[in-house]
Amino acid sequence: MSARQSTPAVGIVVQCELSVEVPAIAAPVPGMTALVLVRLFSEPIGMLSLTLSERGLEPADLAAEIAGELGSELRERFADCAIAWTGSLPTNGLEPGRTPSFIEGRERALAEGPEITVAICTRDRPDDLARALDGLRHQQYPRLRTLVVDNAPSDDRTRRLVSELARTREIGYVTEPRPGLSWARNRAIEASDSEIIAWADDDEICDAWWAAEIARAFVEVPEAGAVTGIVAPAELQTESQARFEQYSGVRRGRGFTRAVFSPATARQQSPLYPLPPYGAGANMAFRRDAVEEIGRFDCALGTGTATLAGEDTAALSALLLAGGTIVYQPSAIVYHRHRRDYGALERVMLGYGRGLSAYYASMLVRHPSCLPELVRLSGRAMRDQVSHDGQRLTELDGFPRELLRINRKGLLQGAFKYPGARLRARRLATAVAGAER
């Protein structure tokens, strides 16, 4: 049998489609974790983290674990598609008595959804990019374009890769010579003409229904200016990957229930803290008019700048502060290859800390009216970051202290790094404008 895992361990990621079968899970190493994404008629309804014994899990054992943890969700889904819920799951598949509402919604999105450009911003990682582009070939959405933004490349490997792939399928390619993810994101906005621009990272594989579920959110919530989704792990083969998932993984997020953020929800969820409650740039889409209204992405934030991160959160917060609406759509899933080595994880933790405080500096500079709200929230934020009575550290019980120290070091640096990064961004913009004249 299994027990729910409370501390991170290396493991495997398993897909379980209940309408087909409940699989057996082998345990290559006893004690390893199985992270199980549970779906019903393609709808993701939950994720379980289980510790495997040396014999793994038989289908009946896994079915019992799923029914025990997701019973209320299953009861609701079974009623929707006219299947009697007995409290237990069959292991050999299911047949709906009627078309599930989830499928009806997707069919509407496939028929009515907007044109979407998916932009992959990349820099000198052609092998990762090749896997990401291969994954996009399997998207089940008819109005999808692909655009590669080659950010300050040091060689022509990315250009040559896209040129080769473009012989058999349509892939756009542009370069952005100014280093920085925000510059690349803004270049994607300029280079595309679709109503929706979506971004996925070059170290991700998009679920086959990802674009369709992004479209569904815009169709079913027509006032939405942005949509975000789930970032699930593609693998958990190293301790560093398991640690990252513990710190920032899908089971620590909003789960598998759609959430809509707008001025009407500001009393329940501030646009400014805690972060990031409404998604991340690794799985994010904007309406063109919404991202233009907020002034696009802040080029003093993000990978490739001294601040290292924060441009996605700043854009989403700015949209909310401007009166816009964000939809968290958990059925839009991407699978991210977390960094495998410890040194890379340390850099990620530094970047998260630095990007967070730089993000707040950016909000004060670009949206000074948010100052009173930031002052009001500052006490809670400080408790969460440094006190074991705060929610954040309570949730990270057992997380390595040295990684938390690195994260706090970044927090102390970010606000001071932002002015220099902003000055550099202005100089780069001036240099390009001068070259174009």
Secondary structure, 3 states (H helix, E strand, C coil): CCEECCCCCCEEEEEEECCCCCCCECCCCCCCEEEEEEEECCEEEEEEEEECCCCCECHHHHHHHHHHHHHHHHHHHHHHCCCCCCCCCCCCCCCCCCCCHHHHHHHHHHHHCCCEEEEEEECCCHHHHHHHHHHHCCCCCCCEEEEEEEECCCCCHHHHHHHHHCCCCCCEEEEECCCCHHHHHHHHHHHCCCCEEEEECCCEEECCCHHHHHHHHHHHCCCCCEEEEEEEECCECCHHHHHHHHHHCHHHCCCCCCEEECHHHCCCCCCCCCCCCCCCCCEEEEEHHHHHHCCCCCCCCCCCCCCCCCHHHHHHHHHHHCCCCEEEEEEEEEEECCCCCHHHHHHHHHHHHHHHHHHHHHHHHHCHHHHHHHHHHHHHHHHHHHCCCCHHHHHCCCCCHHHHHHHHHHHHHHHHHHHHHHHHHHHHHHHHHHHHC
